[in-house]
Amino acid sequence: FFFFFHFPTSRTDTMSSCCPPGSHAYSAPPESYEPLGTTMDLGNDLKVYVSEPPTSSPLAAVLVLPEVFGWSGRLKGIADTLAQEGYLAVMPDCHRGDTAAGKPDIPKWVAETPWDPTVKGDFTLLMDFIKSKNLEKVCAIGFCWGAWAWAKAASSGFSFSCCVGAHPSIKLEEFAFGGSIMEMVEAVPCPCLLLAGGNDPDNVKPGGEYAKVFEEKGGKAIAFEDQLHGWVSRGDITDENIKKGVDTAMEEALAFFKANL
C-alpha cells in the first residue's frame, strides 16, 4: 500500500544524545529512489521539498517536519506518499542544510536554531506559501525534532487541523531551549496523535503525562513497543517487523488526518 516506503535504508546502533539510547541513527536517502517532488526556495534561504497530489484539488496541505538529520532516510518518500494520498506535502529545511550528524554537542546544535526568530519565521513563510495555493486546511506530521516544531508552532498561534508526531521529541522544549514542555503542550489547541517507539519516554505514550493532555483534546497516543525511536523515517525496512511498524504508523497517521479534516 505504501509503495514509496519499500526500499532499504542503513541502520546503526549508536545515536546522539538528543534521542533515547538504542535509537535508529542517521540513514542516508536511498540511492534507488527517484523523488516525485521538487525543491524550491521560499526566501530567507528556506528550501522546501514540495510534492503535489495527482488531483488539482488537494484534501489539505501537510507540513512534513523532519528530524535532526534533515532530509535523510525516507522523508521524501513519506512526503510523496502523502501527496499520492491527496495532500499537498511541504517539507522545510529549517536547519539550512546542516544536520546533527557528527555534532559533539547536540543540545547546543539544536539550540542554534531557535523558535524566535528562525523557526517562527519559517512557519510564516510556509503558511504564506500554502495560502498562495488556496488551501485553508493545514495538517502537520513531525519526526523527532519535527514534533517539537509543530507543537511549538501550534502553541504559538499557528493554526492546524491536526498534527501527528512520530517518535516525538517534544522534550526539546526543555532539553534545548529551557522552556516548559507542559506549558507548550497545554497551549496546543488541535487534536494530536503521538506515535511512540518502545524506547521513547513514557510521558508520550498512552496515559503518559503529556499524552493525557493531548488525549483530553481529541488526540491519542499509540505505543509501538516493538519499535525503536526513529523507525518510521529511518528504520531498516528490509526487516519485516520494522516494515510492518512503518506501514501501521502511516496508516494511523492518514486515518487521523482524514478524521480531523
Secondary structure, DSSP 8 states (H G I E B T S, - for coil): --GGG-S-----S---TTS-TT--------TT----SEEEE-STT-EEEEE--SSSS-S-EEEEE-BTTBS-TTHHHHHHHHHHTT-EEEEE-TTTT--STT-S-HHHHHHTS-IIIIIHHHHHHHHHHHHHTT---EEEEEETHHHHHHHHHHHTT---SEEEEES--TTHHHHTT---HHHHHHT--S-EEEEEETTS-GGGSTT-HHHHHHHTTT-EEEEETTS-TTHHHHS-TTSHHHHHHHHHHHHHHHHHHHHT-
